[in-house]
Every structure is written in C-alpha cells, then in structure tokens.
Amino acid sequence: MKTATKLLLALLTLLLAVGCRQTPSAGPPPSETQSLPSLEESSDSQALANLEPVIARLEPNLCTNWEEIPTVSEKPPGFAGSRIVDAVREEDTVVVEIEHYGNVFFDPDTMEDNLDYGLFLIQAKNSPYAPHLAVARSTLTLRETPDDYEAIACSYQLSLHPGLTYLKEETRRLAPQLEASELLDVSRYDERLVNYVWKVLMSTRLIESPREITLYDLEQYDGAIEIDYNVIDYGSMEDPAFALDASLLELMPNLSYALVVCRLTDYSVFQQMNNLEKLVLYSADDETFRTLTVGKTGELLLYDPVADVVDLQGVNAEALRLSSWSTAVGGFANCQHVKRLYIMSTRTDTALINAKNFPGVQYINNGRIRDFSNLSTFQGVPIDLYLDYQACRDETLNSLEGIALRDLYLHPENGSYPLEYHRALAENLNTKRVVFGPEMYFQERTG
C-alpha cells in the first residue's frame, strides 16, 4: 500500500548541499501523511544520508524542466540560495520541493518588479529568506535504487511578480500602523528629495504616490539614502550657489547609511541619527563643519574635503576615513572621539596626522603618504600601511625608521612611473609582517 511521508528538519539539512538554513513547512493533516522521526532517531538514517551527494550533484540541474536525463540550467538572476520546503516518499520515489530565493528589484516608475539589476532593491525583512524573496520553485523526483537515488524528473517555475506581491502584502500587514500615523506634508520639503525618498521607501512596501508617505514609513526606514544624481541634476550640483534643503532627513532617524554628494543648506539633519554605520560627505568645506552634527556613526568618510579645518565638534564618529586625492585639509579639531583613522590618499600635510590631533586613536591605516615620521607620536597603537605606486619609495620608507608597525603592504609597480625603491629598506623596518605585490589589496584589517 502506498504511504506518504513528511520529512522533518534533519532530512531537509541532508537533502540540500548548496548550503541553506532549513525549516519544516506546514504539512497535510495526519490522515494524509505521517511525519518521520528526526535523522538521529530514524532507522533509515543511512538511506537519507545517501541523498546528500545526489542533491549536491544535481544542483546545476534544478532550474529547468526535464525528464529522465538531467539538463544543465542557469540559476535565476539575483540567485542567493535554495531551501527544501517539502519532501514526500511514495514507495520507491522521493518527491522534493525546493524553493530558490534571491534579489528582486522594483521600478517605482512602472510599478513592476524584476530579477535583473535595478536601482531599488526590495528589502524583504518579513520574508523567510530575508533579505531575499522566493523567486522560483523546483519539484525534483528521485527513484530509490539499491545503491543510490536516480533523478527521474525536475519541474521548474519562476514565481509570478514576487516583489510586487511582497510589497502589497507588507502594506496590508502594516495597515494599523499606517492608519494611525500622520501623513507627510510634502509641501514643506524639497520636491526632488521627497520624490527620491518615496522611491526608496517603495523598497519596503507599496506606496502609490509621495502623498501616501507616512511618518511611520520615514521613522521605520533603516536602509540607505544616496543624495547624488538620483536627486539632483549635474548642472545644479555644479552651481556654486546651490545647496539642497535636506530637512526631510530629520524625519528618518534610523538610517544606516547616508551619502551626500551635493551641498546641503544645513548638515545638522544627522543630529538624531544614532544608527548610522557610515556617513559619506563629498567636498565638505568649512561651512559644512559649522553645522555638521551627527548623533553617532561608525565611520565618517570625507571625500575630497576642501576645508581649512576638519572640525568634528558635535560629530560622534568612531572612525574617520580621509580621501583627499585632489585636495588638502588645513587642520583638524575636536577629533578626540575618533578611534580608528584611515588615510586612504591625501595631499594634506602629513605632519597633521599625529597623536595631538587624534588623542583617542586606537588603530591607524594609512596609504599614499610621503612622510610618516609623525606616526612615532602614537604609542602602542596598531599601525598598518598600504603603499603603492609613488607612495612606495625610498624617501617614504626612510621616514618609517624607528616606528613600530604591524602590517606593511608594498606595491610600487602599481603605476606607470614608480619612483626609486629598494626592497631592503622595507625588510629592515620594525614591522611584524611585510607583504609585497598586488595581494596587498585583499588583506585590509578593521583594527
């Protein structure tokens, strides 16, 4: 007599060798199926274990339809992984249901979703595959043989509008909170920023127009904001008199990442943000630092600042990353809260990189600086140096004499006109490790 058997968590772990988290799915009533014991308790544990290499071998064949002869298939765009959601044994066959999950993008202008690259990635917090969504499903049929399991069929189907479906469901789920929240008065804020934020919020739930944004939406959003060409046209950004009113950001205290390319009228909009992992500011000047206030950020990246003084009064940043490839900073003030200092590239006077200006630093990572002699002012601080092209030369290495280093990465050939460089100088320095060549780019430590 035919018997149908539901396989629990242990079987799910064995069936998928592509590396996923398994959870048992809801099954039919007990009258229709009978749940197997866990693998440890099962008398058929060896037979179940034999399925593991079978599924691993068939993994390249799961995303297409075939019978008898497995066909090599391409994974769906944005593929992130798979998970078995059901498995049923009927006599000498096992039917396995496998769900594939991955990235889904949404286009607010067309109200359509897609699996290919797009500007707004859906942030699926309430998906079983968070932050991904189920994008396809395979039904794999195996026949049990005395020594193995033979694949006899696979049925594959892409999900229909997984992104749009998720966004609609999220809006229904959040209905009580949305109805209790106040709508955003869009007339009070810059229209361009409002429209951009509306599109960003569409990665979390379906919002038909900017006038449907609620304060709840803004307060709950904890993703990224990038104020660049998505918001402001290039011509406006080139106008020296232009500055964007970004006061709308004050209603978004839970941002985790913010990038600002254009000038703002007031940089105190970050004052209530305490969960910022990174804040990136382009071309920050003295006017920027007069109003810049940040509740807390893991890292402040200043890209080509043009300030006489980088004044971090009121800026609670654990790490400062300076990239002034074409500009120079005149000085630093109120940087005592900085614990990690990254000098990516700079024209700034390197004498300013000293313990007086950065008394709280616990880790330094420098690169492309010509004179490192002032690093001797940092006592007991781990220092890693990444020197390539013209930053890797005899003059630079001589400036490191007597300075205790942890890692020293050297790649003088990374450019068309390397300067004079003798390897023996590096080998005689006080450093725990010296790494030569292009592998230097893959070994950066965080402190």
C-alpha positions in Angstrom: 0.0 0.0 0.0 1.3 3.5 -0.9 2.4 5.6 2.1 3.2 9.3 2.0 5.8 10.5 4.5 6.7 14.0 5.6 10.4 14.6 6.2 11.4 16.9 9.1 14.3 19.3 9.7 17.1 16.7 9.7 16.1 15.4 6.3 15.9 18.9 4.9 19.5 19.5 6.1 20.7 16.4 4.3 18.8 17.0 1.1 20.3 20.4 0.2 24.0 20.6 -0.1 24.0 24.1 -1.5 24.1 25.5 2.0 20.9 26.9 3.3 19.0 27.3 6.5 16.2 24.7 6.7 12.8 24.9 8.5 10.0 22.4 8.1 7.0 23.6 6.2 3.4 23.1 7.2 2.1 19.7 6.1 -1.2 18.0 5.3 -3.4 16.5 8.1 -2.1 13.4 9.9 -4.6 11.3 8.0 -2.8 12.0 4.8 0.9 12.0 5.9 3.0 10.6 8.7 6.0 12.6 9.9 9.2 10.7 10.1 11.3 10.9 13.3 14.5 13.0 13.2 17.5 11.7 11.5 19.1 10.6 14.7 16.1 8.5 15.6 15.3 7.2 12.1 16.1 3.6 11.3 16.5 4.7 7.7 19.2 7.3 8.5 21.8 5.8 6.2 19.4 5.9 3.2 18.6 9.5 4.0 22.3 10.4 4.2 22.8 8.9 0.8 20.6 11.6 -0.7 23.0 14.4 0.2 25.5 13.8 -2.6 22.6 13.2 -5.0 21.2 16.7 -4.4 24.7 18.2 -4.5 25.3 16.6 -7.8 22.0 17.8 -9.3 22.3 21.3 -8.0 23.2 22.7 -11.5 20.1 21.0 -13.0 17.4 22.3 -10.7 16.4 25.4 -12.6 14.9 23.9 -15.7 12.3 21.2 -16.8 13.5 17.7 -17.8 12.6 14.0 -17.6 15.0 11.1 -17.3 18.1 13.0 -18.4 19.1 16.0 -16.2 19.6 19.2 -18.1 22.2 21.8 -17.1 20.4 25.0 -16.2 21.1 28.7 -15.3 20.2 30.0 -11.9 17.6 32.8 -11.8 19.1 36.3 -11.8 20.0 37.5 -8.4 20.1 33.9 -7.1 21.2 33.8 -3.5 20.4 30.2 -2.4 17.8 27.4 -2.1 15.9 25.7 0.6 13.9 22.5 0.6 10.3 23.2 1.8 8.8 19.7 1.4 9.8 16.1 0.7 7.5 13.1 0.3 8.3 9.4 -0.2 5.9 7.3 -2.2 7.0 3.7 -2.5 10.4 3.8 -4.2 10.4 7.5 -5.1 11.0 10.7 -3.2 9.5 14.0 -4.4 11.4 17.0 -3.2 10.1 20.6 -3.3 12.9 23.1 -3.5 12.4 26.9 -3.3 15.0 29.3 -4.8 15.4 32.7 -3.4 17.3 35.8 -4.4 17.2 39.6 -5.0 14.2 41.3 -6.5 14.2 44.9 -7.8 11.3 47.3 -8.1 10.8 50.1 -10.5 8.5 52.8 -9.0 8.0 54.5 -12.3 6.5 51.4 -13.9 5.3 49.7 -10.8 6.9 46.5 -11.9 9.4 44.1 -10.3 12.2 42.2 -11.9 15.1 39.8 -11.1 17.7 41.7 -13.1 19.7 44.6 -11.9 17.7 47.7 -10.8 18.0 50.9 -8.8 15.8 49.9 -5.9 16.4 46.5 -4.3 13.4 45.3 -2.3 14.4 44.9 1.4 12.3 41.9 2.4 12.5 41.9 6.1 9.5 39.7 6.6 10.4 37.1 4.1 11.5 33.6 5.3 14.6 34.3 3.2 15.2 37.8 4.4 16.6 40.0 2.9 15.7 37.9 -0.2 12.4 36.7 -1.7 11.4 33.4 -3.1 11.9 33.7 -6.9 11.4 30.2 -8.2 10.4 26.6 -7.3 11.6 23.2 -8.4 10.0 19.8 -7.9 12.6 17.1 -8.1 11.7 13.4 -8.3 14.2 10.8 -7.3 13.9 7.0 -7.7 15.5 4.9 -5.0 17.8 2.1 -6.2 19.7 -0.5 -4.2 22.9 1.7 -4.1 21.8 5.2 -4.8 19.0 7.6 -5.8 18.3 8.2 -9.5 17.0 11.5 -10.8 14.0 10.9 -13.0 12.4 14.4 -13.4 12.5 18.0 -12.5 9.8 20.7 -12.8 10.8 24.3 -12.5 8.8 27.5 -12.4 9.6 31.1 -11.8 7.4 33.0 -9.3 5.0 35.5 -10.7 5.7 39.1 -9.5 7.3 38.1 -6.2 8.4 41.6 -5.5 5.1 43.3 -6.1 3.3 40.6 -4.2 5.5 41.1 -1.2 5.1 44.9 -1.2 1.3 44.6 -1.4 1.3 42.1 1.5 3.6 44.4 3.6 1.2 47.3 3.1 -1.7 45.2 4.2 0.2 43.9 7.2 1.2 47.4 8.3 -2.3 48.8 7.8 -3.0 49.5 11.5 0.3 51.4 12.0 -0.1 53.3 8.8 -3.6 54.4 9.5 -2.6 55.6 13.0 0.3 57.6 11.6 0.3 61.1 10.2 0.8 61.7 6.5 3.9 63.6 5.4 3.2 67.2 4.5 5.1 67.1 1.2 4.7 70.8 0.6 7.2 71.5 3.4 10.2 69.8 1.8 12.2 69.9 -1.4 10.1 68.1 -4.1 13.1 66.4 -5.6 14.1 64.8 -2.3 10.5 63.9 -1.5 10.2 62.0 -4.8 13.5 60.2 -4.3 12.6 59.2 -0.7 9.3 58.0 -2.0 11.0 55.6 -4.4 13.4 54.4 -1.7 10.5 53.6 0.6 8.9 51.6 -2.2 11.6 49.0 -1.5 9.8 48.3 1.8 6.1 48.5 0.9 3.7 49.6 -1.9 3.2 53.4 -1.8 1.2 54.7 -4.7 2.4 58.3 -4.6 4.6 60.6 -2.4 1.4 61.9 -0.7 0.9 58.4 0.8 4.1 58.5 2.7 3.5 58.4 6.5 5.7 59.5 9.3 5.7 55.8 10.3 7.4 54.9 6.9 10.1 57.5 7.5 10.8 56.6 11.1 11.0 52.9 10.4 13.2 53.0 7.4 16.7 51.8 8.3 18.3 51.4 4.9 20.4 53.7 2.8 20.0 57.2 1.3 22.2 58.4 -1.5 21.7 62.1 -2.4 23.5 62.4 -5.7 22.4 62.3 -9.3 19.4 60.3 -8.2 18.1 63.5 -6.6 19.9 66.5 -8.1 20.9 67.0 -11.8 24.6 67.6 -12.5 24.0 71.2 -13.6 22.6 72.2 -10.2 25.4 70.5 -8.4 27.9 72.4 -10.4 26.3 75.7 -9.5 28.5 77.2 -6.6 25.4 78.9 -5.1 23.3 75.7 -5.0 22.6 74.0 -1.7 19.8 71.4 -1.1 17.3 71.7 1.7 17.6 68.2 3.2 15.4 68.8 6.3 13.3 65.8 5.3 16.1 63.6 6.6 15.4 64.8 10.1 12.3 62.5 10.0 14.4 59.5 9.2 16.5 58.9 12.4 17.1 55.2 11.8 19.2 55.5 8.6 22.1 53.0 8.4 23.9 54.7 5.6 23.9 58.2 4.1 25.9 59.5 1.1 25.7 63.2 0.2 27.4 64.4 -3.0 25.8 67.8 -3.3 25.9 70.7 -0.8 23.3 70.9 1.9 21.8 74.1 3.5 22.2 72.6 6.9 24.2 69.5 8.0 22.6 69.2 11.4 20.0 66.9 9.7 22.0 64.0 11.0 21.8 65.1 14.6 19.2 62.5 15.7 20.7 59.6 13.8 22.4 57.1 16.1 22.4 54.0 13.9 24.5 55.3 11.0 27.0 52.7 10.0 28.6 55.1 7.5 28.2 58.8 6.6 29.9 59.8 3.3 30.3 63.5 2.5 31.8 64.8 -0.7 33.6 68.1 -1.0 32.9 69.1 2.7 34.1 72.7 3.4 34.3 74.9 6.4 30.7 75.8 6.0 29.9 72.1 6.2 31.6 71.7 9.6 30.0 74.8 11.0 26.6 72.9 11.1 27.6 69.2 10.9 26.2 67.3 13.8 25.9 63.6 13.9 24.3 61.6 16.7 26.5 58.6 16.1 28.2 56.9 13.1 30.6 54.0 12.8 32.5 55.8 10.1 32.7 59.3 8.6 34.2 59.3 5.1 35.3 62.7 3.8 35.9 62.5 0.1 38.0 65.4 -1.3 37.2 67.9 1.6 38.2 71.5 0.9 38.2 72.7 4.5 40.7 74.8 6.3 39.9 72.8 9.4 38.1 69.5 9.7 36.2 70.3 13.0 34.3 67.3 14.4 32.8 69.2 17.3 29.3 67.5 17.7 30.2 64.7 15.4 30.2 61.3 17.2 32.2 59.2 14.7 34.2 56.2 15.8 36.2 56.1 12.6 37.4 58.8 10.2 38.3 57.9 6.7 40.0 60.7 4.7 40.3 60.5 1.0 41.7 63.9 -0.3 43.1 62.8 -3.6 43.0 66.2 -5.2 42.5 68.5 -2.1 44.3 69.2 1.1 42.9 69.7 4.6 44.4 72.6 6.6 44.0 71.2 10.1 42.0 69.0 12.4 40.0 70.0 15.6 37.9 68.1 18.1 38.8 64.7 16.8 39.2 63.1 20.3 36.4 60.7 19.7 38.0 59.1 16.6 39.2 55.6 17.5 40.2 54.4 14.0 41.9 56.6 11.5 42.1 55.7 7.8 44.2 57.9 5.4 43.2 56.5 2.0 45.0 59.1 -0.1 45.8 62.7 0.6 47.5 65.9 -0.3 47.2 67.0 3.3 50.3 67.9 5.2 51.1 64.6 6.9 52.6 66.4 9.9 48.9 66.9 10.9 48.5 63.1 11.4 49.7 63.0 15.0 48.6 62.0 18.5 47.9 65.6 19.4 45.2 65.9 16.8 43.9 62.4 17.3 44.5 61.6 21.0 41.9 58.8 21.1 43.0 56.8 18.1 43.4 53.0 18.7 44.1 52.0 15.2 45.7 53.6 12.1 45.6 52.5 8.5 47.5 54.8 6.1 48.3 54.8 2.5 49.8 57.2 -0.1 51.6 59.5 2.3 55.2 60.6 1.6 56.4 61.3 5.2 55.3 59.1 8.1 57.7 60.3 10.7 54.9 61.8 12.9 53.4 58.3 13.3 56.0 57.9 16.1 53.8 60.1 18.3 51.3 57.3 18.5 52.4 55.0 21.3 51.0 51.4 21.5 48.6 52.0 18.5 48.5 49.2 15.8 49.5 50.7 12.5 49.1 49.2 9.1 50.4 50.8 6.0 49.4 50.3 2.4 51.8 51.9 0.0 51.6 51.6 -3.8 53.0 53.4 -6.8 54.7 56.6 -5.9 53.8 56.3 -2.2 56.2 53.4 -2.2 59.6 54.9 -2.5 62.9 55.2 -0.6 62.0 58.6 0.9 58.8 57.3 2.4 60.4 54.1 3.8 63.2 56.1 5.4 60.6 58.2 7.3 59.4 54.9 8.9 62.7 54.3 10.7 62.2 53.6 14.4 58.3 53.4 14.0 56.7 50.2 15.2 54.4 48.8 12.5 52.1 45.8 12.4 51.5 45.2 8.7 53.3 46.8 5.8 51.9 46.3 2.2 54.1 47.4 -0.6 53.3 47.5 -4.4 55.5 50.0 -6.2 54.7 48.6 -9.6 51.1 49.7 -9.5 51.5 52.6 -11.8 53.4 53.8 -14.9 56.2 55.8 -13.3 57.3 54.2 -10.0 59.9 56.2 -8.0 63.2 54.9 -6.6 62.6 52.0 -4.3 64.9 49.5 -2.6 63.3 46.4 -1.2 65.9 46.0 1.5 64.8 49.2 3.2 61.4 47.6 3.9 62.8 44.4 5.1 64.9 46.2 7.8 61.9 48.1 9.2 60.3 47.4 12.6 57.3 45.6 11.3 55.6 42.3 12.1 54.8 41.5 8.5 55.7 42.8 5.1 53.6 41.9 2.1 54.8 42.6 -1.5 52.7 42.8 -4.6 49.0 43.1 -5.6 47.8 40.8 -2.8 48.0 43.9 -0.5 44.6 45.0 -1.7 42.8 41.9 -0.2 44.2 42.0 3.3 42.9 45.2 4.9 42.2 44.8 8.6 39.5 46.7 10.5 41.6 47.3 13.6 
